[in-house]
Amino acid sequence: MTHDPADLTASDYLDGAREMAAANRPFLAHLLAEEAAQRTADPATAAGIRASFPAPATTREETD
C-alpha cells in the first residue's frame, strides 16, 4: 500500500469503506465511499457506490 494519499485509487477507498462497514463504523465507511465515488469517472457507478454506503443518522444512541 502507498503512503501518499494522492496515489490511492477509487478501489483503495472502496476497499477501506468495506472494511469500515464490516467493523461497524458506518460513518467512516460512508466517508471513504464518498471519496471513492468522487474518484469514479462513470456517474452510474458513482451513484451505485453512494447507494451502497448511505450516510448514517447524525444522532448517536449510547448503549449501556
Biopython code that builds the backbone (N, CA, C, O; Angstrom):
import numpy as np
from Bio.PDB.StructureBuilder import StructureBuilder

atoms = [
    (1, "MET", "N", (0.839, -1.177, 0.000)),
    (1, "MET", "CA", (0.000, 0.000, 0.000)),
    (1, "MET", "C", (0.885, 1.241, 0.000)),
    (1, "MET", "O", (1.999, 1.243, 0.523)),
    (2, "THR", "N", (0.362, 2.261, -0.588)),
    (2, "THR", "CA", (1.098, 3.512, -0.704)),
    (2, "THR", "C", (0.992, 4.351, 0.567)),
    (2, "THR", "O", (0.052, 4.199, 1.347)),
    (3, "HIS", "N", (1.947, 5.219, 0.759)),
    (3, "HIS", "CA", (1.918, 6.129, 1.895)),
    (3, "HIS", "C", (1.479, 7.525, 1.478)),
    (3, "HIS", "O", (1.301, 8.399, 2.327)),
    (4, "ASP", "N", (1.304, 7.741, 0.182)),
    (4, "ASP", "CA", (0.883, 9.036, -0.330)),
    (4, "ASP", "C", (-0.596, 8.958, -0.698)),
    (4, "ASP", "O", (-0.956, 8.232, -1.625)),
    (5, "PRO", "N", (-1.460, 9.690, 0.006)),
    (5, "PRO", "CA", (-2.890, 9.631, -0.296)),
    (5, "PRO", "C", (-3.225, 9.983, -1.746)),
    (5, "PRO", "O", (-4.250, 9.537, -2.261)),
    (6, "ALA", "N", (-2.401, 10.754, -2.399)),
    (6, "ALA", "CA", (-2.649, 11.111, -3.793)),
    (6, "ALA", "C", (-2.547, 9.895, -4.708)),
    (6, "ALA", "O", (-3.094, 9.905, -5.811)),
    (7, "ASP", "N", (-1.859, 8.857, -4.267)),
    (7, "ASP", "CA", (-1.691, 7.652, -5.069)),
    (7, "ASP", "C", (-2.831, 6.647, -4.888)),
    (7, "ASP", "O", (-2.886, 5.642, -5.597)),
    (8, "LEU", "N", (-3.735, 6.908, -3.950)),
    (8, "LEU", "CA", (-4.832, 5.975, -3.704)),
    (8, "LEU", "C", (-5.862, 6.058, -4.830)),
    (8, "LEU", "O", (-6.114, 7.130, -5.380)),
    (9, "THR", "N", (-6.442, 4.923, -5.156)),
    (9, "THR", "CA", (-7.437, 4.855, -6.224)),
    (9, "THR", "C", (-8.838, 4.721, -5.628)),
    (9, "THR", "O", (-9.005, 4.530, -4.424)),
    (10, "ALA", "N", (-9.827, 4.823, -6.493)),
    (10, "ALA", "CA", (-11.207, 4.616, -6.057)),
    (10, "ALA", "C", (-11.353, 3.233, -5.435)),
    (10, "ALA", "O", (-12.061, 3.065, -4.442)),
    (11, "SER", "N", (-10.690, 2.255, -6.013)),
    (11, "SER", "CA", (-10.746, 0.893, -5.494)),
    (11, "SER", "C", (-10.168, 0.807, -4.086)),
    (11, "SER", "O", (-10.701, 0.089, -3.240)),
    (12, "ASP", "N", (-9.090, 1.528, -3.833)),
    (12, "ASP", "CA", (-8.497, 1.552, -2.495)),
    (12, "ASP", "C", (-9.482, 2.117, -1.471)),
    (12, "ASP", "O", (-9.641, 1.565, -0.382)),
    (13, "TYR", "N", (-10.137, 3.216, -1.829)),
    (13, "TYR", "CA", (-11.112, 3.831, -0.928)),
    (13, "TYR", "C", (-12.322, 2.925, -0.727)),
    (13, "TYR", "O", (-12.860, 2.843, 0.378)),
    (14, "LEU", "N", (-12.751, 2.245, -1.785)),
    (14, "LEU", "CA", (-13.889, 1.348, -1.679)),
    (14, "LEU", "C", (-13.543, 0.146, -0.801)),
    (14, "LEU", "O", (-14.380, -0.310, -0.022)),
    (15, "ASP", "N", (-12.339, -0.363, -0.919)),
    (15, "ASP", "CA", (-11.898, -1.448, -0.028)),
    (15, "ASP", "C", (-11.933, -0.986, 1.426)),
    (15, "ASP", "O", (-12.378, -1.719, 2.310)),
    (16, "GLY", "N", (-11.467, 0.220, 1.662)),
    (16, "GLY", "CA", (-11.499, 0.776, 3.013)),
    (16, "GLY", "C", (-12.919, 0.944, 3.517)),
    (16, "GLY", "O", (-13.197, 0.685, 4.688)),
    (17, "ALA", "N", (-13.820, 1.377, 2.646)),
    (17, "ALA", "CA", (-15.219, 1.530, 3.035)),
    (17, "ALA", "C", (-15.807, 0.182, 3.446)),
    (17, "ALA", "O", (-16.529, 0.096, 4.439)),
    (18, "ARG", "N", (-15.507, -0.851, 2.700)),
    (18, "ARG", "CA", (-15.997, -2.192, 3.040)),
    (18, "ARG", "C", (-15.444, -2.657, 4.389)),
    (18, "ARG", "O", (-16.164, -3.250, 5.192)),
    (19, "GLU", "N", (-14.168, -2.382, 4.626)),
    (19, "GLU", "CA", (-13.559, -2.763, 5.901)),
    (19, "GLU", "C", (-14.208, -2.026, 7.065)),
    (19, "GLU", "O", (-14.458, -2.617, 8.116)),
    (20, "MET", "N", (-14.481, -0.744, 6.883)),
    (20, "MET", "CA", (-15.110, 0.034, 7.953)),
    (20, "MET", "C", (-16.547, -0.419, 8.182)),
    (20, "MET", "O", (-17.007, -0.457, 9.323)),
    (21, "ALA", "N", (-17.253, -0.760, 7.126)),
    (21, "ALA", "CA", (-18.620, -1.270, 7.280)),
    (21, "ALA", "C", (-18.604, -2.592, 8.046)),
    (21, "ALA", "O", (-19.448, -2.818, 8.913)),
    (22, "ALA", "N", (-17.653, -3.460, 7.730)),
    (22, "ALA", "CA", (-17.539, -4.745, 8.422)),
    (22, "ALA", "C", (-17.173, -4.553, 9.895)),
    (22, "ALA", "O", (-17.521, -5.378, 10.739)),
    (23, "ALA", "N", (-16.471, -3.463, 10.195)),
    (23, "ALA", "CA", (-16.066, -3.166, 11.566)),
    (23, "ALA", "C", (-17.122, -2.340, 12.301)),
    (23, "ALA", "O", (-16.865, -1.823, 13.388)),
    (24, "ASN", "N", (-18.318, -2.218, 11.701)),
    (24, "ASN", "CA", (-19.419, -1.452, 12.280)),
    (24, "ASN", "C", (-19.047, 0.019, 12.495)),
    (24, "ASN", "O", (-19.359, 0.608, 13.530)),
    (25, "ARG", "N", (-18.383, 0.590, 11.507)),
    (25, "ARG", "CA", (-18.018, 2.017, 11.519)),
    (25, "ARG", "C", (-18.689, 2.691, 10.310)),
    (25, "ARG", "O", (-18.004, 3.073, 9.361)),
    (26, "PRO", "N", (-20.026, 2.839, 10.336)),
    (26, "PRO", "CA", (-20.761, 3.290, 9.152)),
    (26, "PRO", "C", (-20.400, 4.689, 8.677)),
    (26, "PRO", "O", (-20.412, 4.951, 7.474)),
    (27, "PHE", "N", (-20.079, 5.590, 9.593)),
    (27, "PHE", "CA", (-19.749, 6.942, 9.159)),
    (27, "PHE", "C", (-18.420, 6.965, 8.401)),
    (27, "PHE", "O", (-18.304, 7.624, 7.368)),
    (28, "LEU", "N", (-17.438, 6.259, 8.906)),
    (28, "LEU", "CA", (-16.160, 6.179, 8.196)),
    (28, "LEU", "C", (-16.336, 5.465, 6.855)),
    (28, "LEU", "O", (-15.732, 5.852, 5.855)),
    (29, "ALA", "N", (-17.163, 4.423, 6.843)),
    (29, "ALA", "CA", (-17.443, 3.720, 5.585)),
    (29, "ALA", "C", (-18.067, 4.678, 4.580)),
    (29, "ALA", "O", (-17.697, 4.679, 3.406)),
    (30, "HIS", "N", (-18.999, 5.483, 5.033)),
    (30, "HIS", "CA", (-19.646, 6.466, 4.156)),
    (30, "HIS", "C", (-18.633, 7.474, 3.607)),
    (30, "HIS", "O", (-18.648, 7.773, 2.413)),
    (31, "LEU", "N", (-17.769, 7.991, 4.454)),
    (31, "LEU", "CA", (-16.769, 8.974, 4.009)),
    (31, "LEU", "C", (-15.812, 8.374, 2.983)),
    (31, "LEU", "O", (-15.496, 9.014, 1.980)),
    (32, "LEU", "N", (-15.357, 7.168, 3.227)),
    (32, "LEU", "CA", (-14.453, 6.512, 2.276)),
    (32, "LEU", "C", (-15.165, 6.211, 0.960)),
    (32, "LEU", "O", (-14.584, 6.366, -0.114)),
    (33, "ALA", "N", (-16.414, 5.783, 1.045)),
    (33, "ALA", "CA", (-17.182, 5.510, -0.172)),
    (33, "ALA", "C", (-17.426, 6.787, -0.961)),
    (33, "ALA", "O", (-17.394, 6.772, -2.192)),
    (34, "GLU", "N", (-17.667, 7.877, -0.275)),
    (34, "GLU", "CA", (-17.868, 9.155, -0.963)),
    (34, "GLU", "C", (-16.604, 9.543, -1.728)),
    (34, "GLU", "O", (-16.685, 10.028, -2.856)),
    (35, "GLU", "N", (-15.463, 9.336, -1.130)),
    (35, "GLU", "CA", (-14.204, 9.627, -1.820)),
    (35, "GLU", "C", (-14.032, 8.707, -3.025)),
    (35, "GLU", "O", (-13.581, 9.146, -4.083)),
    (36, "ALA", "N", (-14.387, 7.445, -2.869)),
    (36, "ALA", "CA", (-14.314, 6.508, -3.991)),
    (36, "ALA", "C", (-15.233, 6.967, -5.117)),
    (36, "ALA", "O", (-14.851, 6.930, -6.287)),
    (37, "ALA", "N", (-16.433, 7.397, -4.771)),
    (37, "ALA", "CA", (-17.386, 7.861, -5.780)),
    (37, "ALA", "C", (-16.862, 9.095, -6.512)),
    (37, "ALA", "O", (-17.036, 9.222, -7.724)),
    (38, "GLN", "N", (-16.226, 9.991, -5.783)),
    (38, "GLN", "CA", (-15.679, 11.202, -6.412)),
    (38, "GLN", "C", (-14.541, 10.877, -7.366)),
    (38, "GLN", "O", (-14.295, 11.621, -8.316)),
    (39, "ARG", "N", (-13.854, 9.784, -7.124)),
    (39, "ARG", "CA", (-12.736, 9.387, -7.988)),
    (39, "ARG", "C", (-13.169, 8.462, -9.124)),
    (39, "ARG", "O", (-12.334, 7.981, -9.890)),
    (40, "THR", "N", (-14.459, 8.217, -9.230)),
    (40, "THR", "CA", (-15.010, 7.345, -10.260)),
    (40, "THR", "C", (-15.545, 8.187, -11.408)),
    (40, "THR", "O", (-16.337, 9.105, -11.193)),
    (41, "ALA", "N", (-15.115, 7.880, -12.620)),
    (41, "ALA", "CA", (-15.499, 8.673, -13.791)),
    (41, "ALA", "C", (-16.940, 8.429, -14.223)),
    (41, "ALA", "O", (-17.601, 9.351, -14.701)),
    (42, "ASP", "N", (-17.435, 7.217, -14.066)),
    (42, "ASP", "CA", (-18.782, 6.873, -14.525)),
    (42, "ASP", "C", (-19.816, 7.297, -13.482)),
    (42, "ASP", "O", (-19.775, 6.815, -12.349)),
    (43, "PRO", "N", (-20.749, 8.195, -13.845)),
    (43, "PRO", "CA", (-21.749, 8.663, -12.874)),
    (43, "PRO", "C", (-22.640, 7.547, -12.327)),
    (43, "PRO", "O", (-23.025, 7.591, -11.158)),
    (44, "ALA", "N", (-22.973, 6.557, -13.142)),
    (44, "ALA", "CA", (-23.819, 5.462, -12.666)),
    (44, "ALA", "C", (-23.081, 4.620, -11.622)),
    (44, "ALA", "O", (-23.673, 4.209, -10.624)),
    (45, "THR", "N", (-21.813, 4.370, -11.848)),
    (45, "THR", "CA", (-21.018, 3.616, -10.883)),
    (45, "THR", "C", (-20.878, 4.405, -9.588)),
    (45, "THR", "O", (-20.994, 3.844, -8.498)),
    (46, "ALA", "N", (-20.629, 5.703, -9.706)),
    (46, "ALA", "CA", (-20.512, 6.562, -8.523)),
    (46, "ALA", "C", (-21.815, 6.555, -7.724)),
    (46, "ALA", "O", (-21.793, 6.494, -6.495)),
    (47, "ALA", "N", (-22.947, 6.616, -8.422)),
    (47, "ALA", "CA", (-24.247, 6.585, -7.741)),
    (47, "ALA", "C", (-24.441, 5.255, -7.024)),
    (47, "ALA", "O", (-24.994, 5.218, -5.924)),
    (48, "GLY", "N", (-23.994, 4.169, -7.635)),
    (48, "GLY", "CA", (-24.092, 2.857, -7.007)),
    (48, "GLY", "C", (-23.252, 2.757, -5.745)),
    (48, "GLY", "O", (-23.669, 2.157, -4.755)),
    (49, "ILE", "N", (-22.072, 3.345, -5.789)),
    (49, "ILE", "CA", (-21.201, 3.355, -4.605)),
    (49, "ILE", "C", (-21.875, 4.128, -3.487)),
    (49, "ILE", "O", (-21.914, 3.673, -2.343)),
    (50, "ARG", "N", (-22.408, 5.298, -3.818)),
    (50, "ARG", "CA", (-23.079, 6.115, -2.794)),
    (50, "ARG", "C", (-24.292, 5.396, -2.210)),
    (50, "ARG", "O", (-24.544, 5.475, -1.007)),
    (51, "ALA", "N", (-25.038, 4.698, -3.055)),
    (51, "ALA", "CA", (-26.218, 3.970, -2.584)),
    (51, "ALA", "C", (-25.827, 2.804, -1.668)),
    (51, "ALA", "O", (-26.579, 2.449, -0.761)),
    (52, "SER", "N", (-24.674, 2.222, -1.901)),
    (52, "SER", "CA", (-24.221, 1.098, -1.088)),
    (52, "SER", "C", (-23.768, 1.509, 0.303)),
    (52, "SER", "O", (-23.780, 0.701, 1.231)),
    (53, "PHE", "N", (-23.370, 2.765, 0.446)),
    (53, "PHE", "CA", (-22.867, 3.269, 1.731)),
    (53, "PHE", "C", (-23.561, 4.589, 2.064)),
    (53, "PHE", "O", (-22.929, 5.645, 2.025)),
    (54, "PRO", "N", (-24.858, 4.540, 2.392)),
    (54, "PRO", "CA", (-25.588, 5.785, 2.675)),
    (54, "PRO", "C", (-25.079, 6.450, 3.954)),
    (54, "PRO", "O", (-24.479, 5.811, 4.818)),
    (55, "ALA", "N", (-25.336, 7.731, 4.039)),
    (55, "ALA", "CA", (-24.939, 8.471, 5.232)),
    (55, "ALA", "C", (-25.731, 7.964, 6.428)),
    (55, "ALA", "O", (-26.957, 7.871, 6.356)),
    (56, "PRO", "N", (-25.065, 7.638, 7.515)),
    (56, "PRO", "CA", (-25.783, 7.190, 8.712)),
    (56, "PRO", "C", (-26.466, 8.374, 9.388)),
    (56, "PRO", "O", (-26.155, 9.531, 9.106)),
    (57, "ALA", "N", (-27.372, 8.074, 10.259)),
    (57, "ALA", "CA", (-28.046, 9.126, 11.030)),
    (57, "ALA", "C", (-27.006, 9.909, 11.818)),
    (57, "ALA", "O", (-26.017, 9.348, 12.290)),
    (58, "THR", "N", (-27.234, 11.187, 11.953)),
    (58, "THR", "CA", (-26.267, 12.014, 12.665)),
    (58, "THR", "C", (-26.450, 11.968, 14.175)),
    (58, "THR", "O", (-25.597, 12.453, 14.918)),
    (59, "THR", "N", (-27.549, 11.394, 14.633)),
    (59, "THR", "CA", (-27.713, 11.239, 16.079)),
    (59, "THR", "C", (-27.131, 9.909, 16.506)),
    (59, "THR", "O", (-27.162, 8.933, 15.757)),
    (60, "ARG", "N", (-26.614, 9.880, 17.684)),
    (60, "ARG", "CA", (-25.951, 8.692, 18.174)),
    (60, "ARG", "C", (-26.637, 8.239, 19.463)),
    (60, "ARG", "O", (-26.902, 9.039, 20.360)),
    (61, "GLU", "N", (-26.913, 6.959, 19.528)),
    (61, "GLU", "CA", (-27.512, 6.396, 20.726)),
    (61, "GLU", "C", (-26.458, 5.588, 21.463)),
    (61, "GLU", "O", (-25.814, 4.706, 20.895)),
    (62, "GLU", "N", (-26.297, 5.907, 22.730)),
    (62, "GLU", "CA", (-25.348, 5.174, 23.564)),
    (62, "GLU", "C", (-26.044, 3.944, 24.134)),
    (62, "GLU", "O", (-27.203, 4.013, 24.545)),
    (63, "THR", "N", (-25.342, 2.837, 24.158)),
    (63, "THR", "CA", (-25.889, 1.633, 24.778)),
    (63, "THR", "C", (-25.211, 1.425, 26.110)),
    (63, "THR", "O", (-24.037, 1.751, 26.291)),
    (64, "ASP", "N", (-25.955, 0.886, 27.021)),
    (64, "ASP", "CA", (-25.398, 0.643, 28.366)),
    (64, "ASP", "C", (-24.737, -0.700, 28.451)),
    (64, "ASP", "O", (-24.217, -1.067, 29.505)),
]
sb = StructureBuilder()
sb.init_structure("model")
sb.init_model(0)
sb.init_chain("A")
sb.init_seg("    ")
for serial, (resi, resn, name, xyz) in enumerate(atoms, 1):
    if name == "N":
        sb.init_residue(resn, " ", resi, " ")
    sb.init_atom(name, np.array(xyz, "f"), 0.0, 1.0, " ", f" {name:<3s}", serial, name[0])
structure = sb.get_structure()
